Amino acid sequence: MLFAKGLQKMEKEWKIYTKTGDKGETSLIGGTRVPKYNDRIEAYGTLDELNSFIGNLRDQLNDEHLREVLLKIQENLFTAESLLATDPDKKLSRPLPFLTEPDVLMLEQEIDTMNLHLPVISSFILPGGHPLVSLCHVCRTVCRRGERIIVKLAVETTVDETLVKYINRLSDYLFVLAREIAFMNNIPDLPWKPDVSQ
């Protein structure tokens, strides 16, 4: 009986469905109700999608350093999501985490380190050559989509400048990471050779 009461309490506290979104609305952090197609929802939802793809990529990598970097990126994406999910006009009862210049610098340092040994490129590169390389490019393109939504949102309302910079740098990192994974697997870049004969 006591155990059953405990289960009932847990079910009430941890119920995964709330039914509050059944009419197509959701709450921002701060309590403001908005449609689920709101640009803020679109922005953090896209970063959530990116986070899931990066988790998939991380799970398939054997390189411990790259796995650690990707885990840190996933944590930073959660921070970015929480910032985007917050109504900037509401005063919060507790502070949120935030992205910093050192977070951006970490991405830049990782890019520079990988580029030290990667072949110089002189053309666009086609995604592919290895499943992990392709997955990296999926992450990159989802990141770019997220960036477009965030930049649009920044025209309409307040968006943290470091967040915008971080997402921009992250797409660069993912491009170089795709090349790094190809390099580690002895897979040459696939250059785009446009047919100009027509």
Secondary structure, 3 states (H helix, E strand, C coil): CHHHHHHHHHHHHHCCCCCCCCCCEEECECCCEEECCCHHHHHHHHHHHHHHHHHHHHHHCCCHHHHHHHHHHHHHHHHHHHHHCECCCCCCCCCCCCCCHHHHHHHHHHHHHHHCCCCCCCCCECCCCCHHHHHHHHHHHHHHHHHHHHHHHHHHCCCCHHHHHHHHHHHHHHHHHHHHHHHHCCCCCCECCCCCCC
